[in-house]
Amino acid sequence: MESSWVVGKVCEIFTSVSRIFNSSMEQSTWVDLPDVVVIELFRFLKDKDRAAAALACKNWARLFKTPCLWRSRHFEMGGYRAHNNGSRACAFSSLFGNYVRYLSISCSHPSYHTTKIFQRAIEDVLGKMRTSNLFEFELERLELERFWKYETPRDKLIACFVRFLKTQKYLKIFDMTAAQCNLDGGCRILQAVGNNSGHKVQDVFIEDFFHSRLAVFQTDHYKSAIYKFTNINYLGINYNCLSDEIIETFSKTLEGKLECMNIKVYRNDPHFHTISGSQWSMLRRKCPKLKVTMWFESIGHSTDIIPVLVKEIPLKDLHIWTGYDDDVEWRLAITIDHIANSYANTLSMLSLELDNNHEFVDDNVLALLQKCKKLNQLTLNANVVVSTIRAICLLRSEKKTTLQSLHLTACGLSEQEWTVLCQIKDEFSEMIEQQGLDYKFCTDLLIDLTPM
């Protein structure tokens, strides 16, 4: 919304009120605006414009520091302007840090040079905000394992987070996605949050919070920390941070509270342990609203996927990207059959990116569509013959599937098959339009079909 428009509307409103309630009042000036109107005006202005408006008079300068104007703040403290960004963040924290309730920090394009600047700036910023009462703390994609090559600034940064989070007792959202902490540092951060806000935090985002290759679920320090979170509604986490024991504890500490789990299973993380169906069943009973989303990244073999996907999981969304090991026999058909048989009554969204040029899954996909009665969205990138695409459209036209959204990339088609695919598009275009379907077909040829 343009600030000039807001200023104009505020002026109009105040002028009208003045005429109605005090016809003898002299023409209003900006100085005479009620405080509540000035504060509302400030809400629509950017920081630079707020600062300029505050120069209008002493009253506006006073209202410029109204706490409700500074409740939410995002700091970009990385990039090629890391030094300037850090200085501005420190200056803001000195003036308004105690007013902030929703804090978001990012460190984009880190390098050896900028990470040291970021570490020093974040220590200054968080040091000045210790008396704030945050509801949300977000610091995504810190990626300590990838970009922070030296231990000293990395250890100082973790210590800084621990000191700060020990002062926060009202957090409702904690997000350190892709922090890639080492095991000890990550556990110390979780312990700090759990000890002080564990009974308050509702949304926990810790996908890739620890760096890869760690069997986190076996660590007592981690289990002690995660058990302190007793009010979780949403949990984003890696599979190597879960186990039978942890799921069993969630059944007790999060009974009736946990509603959504987003679980990432990554190739380089330990994922060869199976969480038993009995523990998932117990969690499902204790948390009847629970819906689970699972992401498999760079994992394609059925022997890796199927043990994780026990049928008792209340699975709503499933995403599988196999990676690019073309020469490996993944037995994809077996995986798809397992999904269809296990989650026919719960699965609503399925994404399969099957980057394998010699395994075909046409019949299995068609069978899955007919079994999974709640499946509304399917994204498929695989070797698929053209007749299968027509068969999917026929299933929809005959009301044998409830599929509302289909994004399909057919790999390895010849130009002749591409022509047939165009004909299928024309054949079912009327049905797709009338039913309001989101069906899009394309191929890995240089020329793609126009979205349907």
Buried (B, 14 or more C-beta within 10 A) or exposed (E): EEBEEBBEEBBEEBEEBBEEEEEEEEEBEBEBBEEEBBBBBBEBBEEEBBEEBBEBBEBBEEBBEBEEBBEEBEBBBBBEEBBEBBBBBBEBBEEBBBBBBBBBBBBEEBBEEBBBBBBBBBBBBBBBBEEBBBBBBBBBBBBBBEBBEEEEBBBBBBBBBBBBBBBBBBBBBBBBBBBBBBBEBBBBBBBBBBEBBBEBBBBBBBBBBBBBEBBBBEBEBBBEBBBBBBBBBBBBBBBBBBBBBBBBBBBEBBBEBBBBBBBBBBBEBBBEBEBBEEBBBBBBEBBEEBBBBBBBBBBBBBEBBBEBBBBBBBBBBBBBBBBEEEEBEBBBBBBBBBBBEBBBEBBBBBBBBBBBEEBBBBEBBBBBBEBBEEBBBBBBBBBBBBEBBBBBBBBBBEEEBBBBBBBBBBBBBEEEBBEBBEEBBEEBEEBBEEEEBBBBBBBEBEEEBEEB
